[in-house]
Amino acid sequence: MSPNSTESHNIVIIGAGSAGLATSYFLKERGIEHLVLERGDVGNTWDVERWDGFYLVNPNWAVRLPGFHYTGTDPEGYLSKIETIDYLKGYAKHFGAPVRTGVSVESIEQSGEGYRLVLQSGDAIDANCVVVATGAFGIPKIPDYAENLGASVDQMHSADYKNPDQLAEGATLVVGSGQSGAQIAGELHDAGRKVFLSVGNAGRRPRRYRSRDSSWWNYTMGSFDKTIENVESVDDARYGSSSHTSGARGGHNIYLRQMAKDGVTLVGPVTGAEGGTLSLRTDLADILKAVDDHPIQWKANVDAYIEKHGIQVPLDDVVDPPNIEDWPKGNAPSSLDLQAAGITTIIWSTGFKYDFDWIKLPITGEHNYPIQHRGVTEYPGLYFMGLQWMFGSKSAQFIGVGEDAEYVSGHVADKFG
């Protein structure tokens, strides 16, 4: 396009990650012309927002984008960050996805009976139908009180962390022990860094149990098939922390108490900051008990399922969790003096928030989450894809995003095909 020009398309998908590509796949299968816009390269979010040592936490057999399931030689392994990006690029090439890379959409507004996409370049695209597939987690969220620390310590969000070498000398505090925080803390400790971990209330899930990966049990027992219509709290499902486990090093358990015994300093949740000191909750012991109780209940559910269905699997011969209930020792502190502790870096693993203000329509509700049902909004021709728990637990996962993509693409085809 020439500068400040406008072109027209019938259907535009924004985002060439798993959700956008899966939607494109089904439209291509139907012979419906469309355009996919990606601000970076294919799989951009996986490259930009994941650290170098990132691995998927579901095994390779669960990597099942429509028409392009994992077919490698290690179905029980876990894709690394680079392998995940390569898989997405291979998927786009596999079916000839009509992707235009390096195009950033700055805003969407209604234009006549359709929509106008204003690009960062100043150009515009008019479309009858727009599918927003810009990622499941939105933008990094850091508590406001972090500003009170000033320049006394380097601060970053977990989405900006890449590897231990990028951090300043000295100790690191990781705030949050969900999926990312627990793994990053472990990676830093393995690299020989002094690590403090502010523990949240995310539970732990075993990597394996009764000879099977925990993801296999969740899949088999129907956990992946839960939808917004059959969970007690949609908010808890959408906005709660994911239980921690890891796909790194071939897949392994994460034990917070073991990390403490090995030298990681565990502290309670951060509640505020002032003048180089963080205030902390002191109920660390209760939090750790809840973390340990989570897999106990999960395993009880698995055992009940095994007995009910007569599944022949061996008993585990490993004590899980290990007998380290007395770690960490001593009372939990109510504050943390960063300078006294030698902490030079804080990594805020505090989740993400949705930001759809660039869509110039009242399309969001509580938590700025789009108002839609399985991707379909009240605005004709405006759809969403790949949101966390958009319709079910697997809406943003490789194993299930294709089901929502098939539904949305079918709706698009009926209206604009």
N, C-alpha and C positions, 0 to 999 in steps of 0.2 A: 504494500500500500504506500502511496505517497503521503507526505506529512499532512496531518489533520484531515485525512480522508475518511469516508464512511463506506463500508461494504455491508452486504446483506447476506444472511444465511437463514435457512429454515430452523435448524436446531444447532445449538452450541452447548457443549459440555465444558465446564470450567474445572480443570484439574485432571492430570494424567497419572494419578495414583491408581490403587487397586479399584476404587469405586468408580472413578471416571472411565477407566479402561474397560471394566466389566460392562458398564452401560453401553459404551461404544461397541463392544463385541456383539451384544444382542441387536443393536440397531444395524450393524453391518450384516449380521445374519439375515435380517429382514430386508436388506437392500435399501435401507433408508439413508440418504445422504446427511451428513452432519460434520461438524468441526469440533475438535478437542483443543482447547487452549491450555497451555502449561507455562507458568511463570519462569520456570527453570528448565531442567531436562526431565525426561520421564522418570518418575519416582523421586522427584525433587525433595519432598518432605522427609523421606527416609534418609536422604543424604544430609540435609541441612539440620534436622532436629534429632538425629541419633548420634551417639558417640561411636568412636572407631571400633571399640570392642563389643558393640551391641550384637545380640543374637535374638532371634524370635524365641518366644517361650512355648509355642506350640510346635510339635514335631513336624518334620517335612511332609508326612502323609496328610497333614491338615492343610497344606498349601494347595488350594483347589479353586483357583480362578476358573470361570467357565471356559471350557474348551482347552484348558492348559494346566492340567493337574501336574503336580510334581511326579516325575518319572525317573529320578536319579537312583543311585545305588544305595542310598542311606536314608530310607524312609523314617527311621527312628532318630535321626540326627536333627540338627537345628540350623537353619540358614543364618549366616552372618549378615551383617549390614550390607557388605558388598554383594554377597550372593542374592540378597533380597532385591537390591536395585537391579542386578543383572537379570533376575527372574522377571521383573516388571518390564524391563526393556525388551527382553525376549518375547514377552507376551504381546507387547505393542507391535513388534515386528511380525509375530506369528500370524496375526490376522489383518495386518496392514492398517492399524489404527490411524485415522486421519488427524495426527497430532501436529500442532504448530507450537514449537517451543520458544522460550524467551519472550512470552507475551504475558504481561501482568495486567489484570483487570482491576481498575481502580474503583469503579462504581457500576451499579445496575439501576436503571430507572425505567419506569413505564414509558413507552413511546407508541402512541396509537393503540393498536390491539396487541402489540408485542413489547419488546424490551430493547433498550439501547445499552450497550456495554461500552463504557468509556475506558480506554486503555491508558497505561502510563505514558505511552508515546504521544498522547494527544489525539490519536486516531479513535475511531468508534466502529462498532459492529452492531448492526440491527439484527434482531433475531425474533422469530415467532415463538420460539421455545428455548428456555435456558435450564440446564441441569447444573446445579451448584454442587460440585464434588471436591471441595477444597481441603478436605482432611477431617479427621474425627475429633480432634482435640482443641482446635482453635489456637489462641496465642498464649504464650507463657504467662503465668500468674505468680507475682511476687507480692508479699504483704506490704502494705503501705509503710509500716514502721521500719522497713529495711532502710528507708531514707535517713533515719535518725543515726545510722552508723557512720554516715559521711564517707570520707576517704580512708578511714582507719583500717579497712579490710577490702580486699577484692571480692566482688560479688557477681555471680552469674546464675542463670537458670539452668536446670539440667539439660534443657534443649540446646544450650550453648556449650556444654561440656563436650570435649572431644577425646582427651586422653590425659594421663597424669602429667606429661611433660609440659602442658600448657599452663600449669598452675605455678604460682610463686612458691619459693622455698618456705617451709614451715608446715604447720598442721592445717588440715581442712575439716570444716564442719559441713556435713551433708544434712540438710533439713528435710525430713520426710523419708519414710521407710516403705513406701509402696514399691511397685515393680521397678521403677528407674532408680530411686534413691538407694534401695538396698543393694542393687547390683553395682552401682557406681561406688558406694562405700566399700564393697568387697573388692572391687578392682583396684581402688586406691590403696587399700591395705595390702593387697597382694604385691603391689608395686613398691612396697616399703615406705609408704607415706604414713604419717601419724594422722589418724582419722577419729573424729567425733561424729556420732550419728544421733540426730534428734529423732526419736522414734515416734511414729504416728500410730494410728489404730488399724492399719492394714494387716490382715491376717497372713499366715504362711500356708502354702500348700506344698505337700511333698512332691518331689520330682517324679518319684516312682513309688508304687505301692502294689503289693501282691502280684509282682512280675510284670506290671503294666505301667506305662507312663500315666501320670495323673490326667493329662489331657484326653487320653483314651477312655479312662473311666468317665470323665465328664461328658464326653461325646456319647459313649454307650448308654449312660444313664439319662440322657436327654437334656443335660444342662445347657448345651448349645442351642437347643430348640426352644428355650424359654422366650416368650414374647412379652411385650409391655402389657398384654392382657392377662397374663398369669403370674405376675410377681407381686409381692406384697407392697413394695414401694418402688415406683418407677424412678423417683428421685435418687433413692439409695443406689439403684442399679446404674443410673446414668452418671452420677457424680461421686460415688464412693470410690475409694482406692482399691486397686486390684491386688489380690494376694500375691506375695512375692515368691518367686522361684527363679531359676535361671536356665537359659539354654547354652550358656558359655561353658567351655571345657567339656563339651559332650553332654551337658545338662547336669545340674547338681542342685542339691538343697541349699537354702539359705537359712542358717540358724542364727538369730540375733544374739542369743546367749553365748553360742560358740564364738561368734565374732568378738564379744566382750572378753571372753576367756583368752582369746588370741591377741588381744591388745587394743581393739577398737573401744573407745569410750562411749557408752550409751548414756544419753540424757533424755529427759522428757520433752514433750512438744514445746516449741518456742511460742511465747505469748506476747512478746513485745521486745523493743530494743531502745536503748538510750545511752549515749555517750560511750560506746564501745562495750556495753554489757547487755547481754540477752537475758530476759526473764523466762523462766521455765516452769512448766507444771512439774509437780513432785510425785505424781502417781505412776511413776515408771514401772513399779512392781506390778500394779494392777494391769497396766497396758501389756506388759510382757506375758502375763498369765493369759490374757485374752488372745494374744498372738499364738500362744502354744495350744490353747483350747480349740482354736479354729481347725487345725488338722485332725485333732482327736475326734471332733464331731464329723468331719468330712470322711474319715476312715470308717467310722461307725456306719455311716450311710452306705459306703462301698460294701462293707461286710454284709449289711442287711440285703443289699441288692444281689450279692453273690449267692447268699443262702436262698433267697427267694427264687432265683432263676437257675439254681443248681450249676453254677459255673465252676469248673474245675481249675483252680489256680492255687499255687502253694502259699503257705503263710510266710510272712517276712521274718527273717532271722536277724534283723537290724533293729536296735533300740531307736525309736524315733518318737519324740526328740531325745537326744542324748541326755544322760543324767547330769545336767549342769544347772539345776534349778537355783543354785546359790550364786549364779553369776548374772549381772554384775554385783559385786559385794558393796555393802555400805548403803547409806541413804542417798536418795536422788537429790541433787542440788536444786535450789530454787533460782539460781542465776548462773551465768557463765561469763566471766571476764575474758574477752577474746585475747587481749594482749598477754595476760597472765598465763593463759593456756597455750600461747604460741600460735594461735589460729590466724592465718594470713588470708585464707580464702573461705568463702561461704558459697556452697552450691545449693540453691533453693530448688529442691525437688518437690515443689508444692502444687503441681498440676497445671492445668490450662483453663482458660476461660474463652467462651465463645464471643467472637466479634463479627457481627454481620451488619454493622452500621454502614458499611459501604454499599449495602443493598438499600436503596432509597424507598423502601416500602415498610409498613408496619408488620413485619413477618415473624417477629420473635416474641416470646413470652417470658416466663420466669427463667432466670439464669441466662437470658439472651439466647435461649434455645429456640430454633425455628419451629413455628406452629405448622404442623404437617401430619399426615397419616401415611406412613410407609413411603415417605418422600413426596407425596402429593400435597400441594398447598391449595389454599382457596383462590389463589391467583392463577387463572388459566395460562398454562404454558410455563409456570415456574415450579421447579422440582428441586429436591435435595437428595443427595446420595452419600452413604458412608458415614453418617453421624453415629456417635456412640449410642447404642441402644435406640436406634431410629425406629426399628420395629421389634428387634429381638437382640439377644445377647451376642449374636454373631454378625450383626449389621455392619460392623467395622472390622471384621476379621476375614482373613483369606479363605477360611473354610465356609463362610456364609454370605459374604457381600454379594456374591453372584445371584442369590435368591432375591434380594431386594432389587438388584439391577434388572433382573428379568421382569419383575413386577413393574418397575418404573418405566422401563423401555417399552413394555406392552402398552402402558397407559399413553406414553408419548406417541407410539405408533398409531394407536386408535385415533388420536386427536390431530396429529401432524404428519402422519406417514403418507 
